Amino acid sequence: MRILHTSDWHIGRSFHGNSTLDALGDVLGALIDQVREHDVDVVIVAGDVFDSSAPSAGCYTLLTDTLRGLADAGATVIVTSGNHDSAARLGFQAALLRDGIHIVTDPAACATPITVSDVHGPVHLYGIPFLEPALVRAVWPEVTLRTQRDVLTHAMDLVRADMGVRGGRAVAISHCFAAGVEPTAGLERDIQQGGVDVVPLSVFDGPDYVALGHIHGRQMLSDRVRYAGAPLHYSFGEANKPRGSWLLDLDASGLQTVTWLDLPVPRPLAVLCGTLDELCEDARFSHAEDFWVRAEYTDATPQLDPMRRLQRRFPHCATVVHVPAVAPDEDRRDYRQKVRAAVRHEDLIEAFLTHVRAGEGASDEEQGVIADLVADHAVAEALA
């Protein structure tokens, strides 16, 4: 049996204020082509189908078209809900879906597999939706459930018990933060903020393969436990990381091979660093003129209207950050202390300029202008 593992579509997510719906539609169209080209039997979508609990109408249209396209390509489709999804909204039409498309949002059903057969017999696919401890305690009141580790341990115990009764090959699907993920993998926003606790890898012992979602970068935690990552780059921290899905083959004894299928990147991302003039003019940045760009300009002081200047060359410049190449000399006095210590008008102006220009005081030319102004002021006061 051939299974394609994808996840974290985040339909409806924006990228620095820009819609990603059309780009994601193109990428999911390519995914459908891959399913057809590689004769995929089952497609797994491991959570975070939508980016919010209240998606727009266009998001539902894209999901419907994609699920229909995957089924028309000959695959059984299994979708689980993630922490970004509203399980109720994602699953409300599950009973109305055509044969071959399954949306799993009910925690109580995690040990009831969707079974697909091939020439070697049945493969049992156990969909585990995102399990928020506070929301599933009522499902399993007899068990103490305080953490993600607790709820997934209990869910996988139920899965393993059912596997023991049914026999045959098995695949589990989960949306969580598993131990062993690299810090640079493209962590989701709530993970970075400490919102999801770590689940030990041993929790997933048993099935032939475990398809995980929640991490936006491709990760192989073991031969049989993997993250596919998101199909689009959703942050500059994910730049240069591959986008795609895992293609796995099961033979009569279980997992045989796993290969990576790249997906197209509609618009690459680039992080560019240099002075503002270099970013706007230097030929070494020409390759990124049609990319999404994060510009880090290294001028000693903040520059006037950098975004407007950069977008003349990089129309898709999404963010600009001032990162001075040389840190200003440390002066532990605050601005009020510097003003109080000023003896001359020139000292007062120097304190102000240093404060508002990230530590850079007046240049030689500016000092001349200041001296002239101060002298003119003194003359005016004397004549008054």
Disulfide bonds with the S-S distance in Angstrom:
none
